Amino acid sequence: MSERPADLLEFAWIWNDLAGLSTPTVHRRMLRWLAARVTAEDHRLLLMAFRGCGKSTLVGLFCAWTLYRAPQTRILVLAADLALATRMVATVRRILGRHPLCGSLLPDHNEGSWAADRFTVVREAVLRDASMMAAGISGNITGARADLIICDDVEVAGNCDTPGKREALREHLTEAEFVLVPGGTMLFVGTPHTNESLYGEGPESFLAGYHRLVLPLLDAAGNSAWPERFPLHVVTALRDRVGPLAFKRQMLLQPVAEEAARLDPSAIARYAAEPDYREANGRGVLTLLGHRIVSGGAWWDPAYGRPGSGDASVLACTYADAEGRHYLHRLAYLLHDPNAADDPATQQCRAVAQLAQDLLLPVVRVETNGLGRFLPALLRREVAKIGAACTVQEVASHRSKTERILAALDPVLAARRLSAHEGIWRTPFPREMAEWRPGASGVRDDALDAVAGCLLSEPVRLPSVVAARPGTLPWRGV
């Protein structure tokens, strides 16, 4: 009489015990759900669980267990890019290579395929397709056949932030239907990144009719689903770091609309102090409001700076301390004098260089999308003229402006970690914040974008690449 094959929970427990790991409650719940769906012969599945819960590792164990039970199974892993899908295949290959129950599946390395993105186990069936193969969502999978398709994090921030990208994602996933054999299983694993998420519910949703397991980090009573790894103080700190919008989407699995986000100027603390530079033990020390400043820099979002018209040319200057507090110290709306002898670009570069020197800033980043392409060289020339100890960096922004602003400001406002000099309140910035809405047209956001650039670039702890200004020593933290 043949020995009963291990069920999925037993299979995972053996693996975890071998690795010296426990099998927490949240993992046992996911494993039991997957096993129950197999027993019930449910073939359309969606597993949504909070970021960091180990769902990809568990799905890897599920794939290894599937091959252990049925070696003839062909598994295709689709992910947002090939590298992510290959990681899943590599995880399963590692499990098969070390799991005590899977020795009979390992091939002679002189036979078959055992590559990074695909492998074939020992099996009786003679099949063209590998036992497991990785592919990016936009890759060519025409001609492949699979009994099980794992769609692992196919929705990410970069492929769902516009209607066109969301439509393209759905078209690519439709192609997978022609790869899945009749009676095959499609398993989606992921978290929502937009309010119009692929994983949305309702009869019109892309995954309508799928059996779902949704595991947010916090239950309705506010208890952690994995208290050993995510106790409540860790949850609170995480919410502060990533901001309410990202936390709701990625940890609570709520597809919140960006339009629900608001930037409240009242969440910013005001101060009137100026930074204090001193020298001690042969090193410069910069403090602000009694806090040691360890980082800082400026972000320049350039424009023509024509008085009274067009986009504003904005320079944002920030500092940061070792406790993660940020200080928006200057916002300069740069203009030029049409009647001056120097050209507009030189006038603006001279003003930027002077501010960098006055504030002892280690770096100025110049956004080179469009107009800014030729400015870094001019700015370096002006910096050198006055001997400022400042590096000029060229930066091209690839994320949408809305995404950058929310990613930068939502967390620091929620955690009350942003302060602004009283001079900021005499600029258009507070009104710009209050009036801004994601995706709204005709609303100014030049300063918001510059401040977001500063915050997203922290920490700036660069070594000096030019001599310090005479009479000063490097102050940046190490």
PyMOL commands that set and color helices and strands:
alter all, ss='L'
color gray80, all
select helices_A, chain A and resi 8-19+25-39+55-69+82-98+103-105+157-159+163-176+232-242+244-250+258-260+265-267+344-358+370-386+401-414+422-426+429-435+446-457
alter helices_A, ss='H'
color red, helices_A
select strands_A, chain A and resi 44-49+75-79+118-119+132-136+146-152+180-190+211-215+269-271+276-280+283-288+291-301+313-321+326-334+363-367+391-395+418-421
alter strands_A, ss='S'
color yellow, strands_A
deselect
rebuild
show_as cartoon
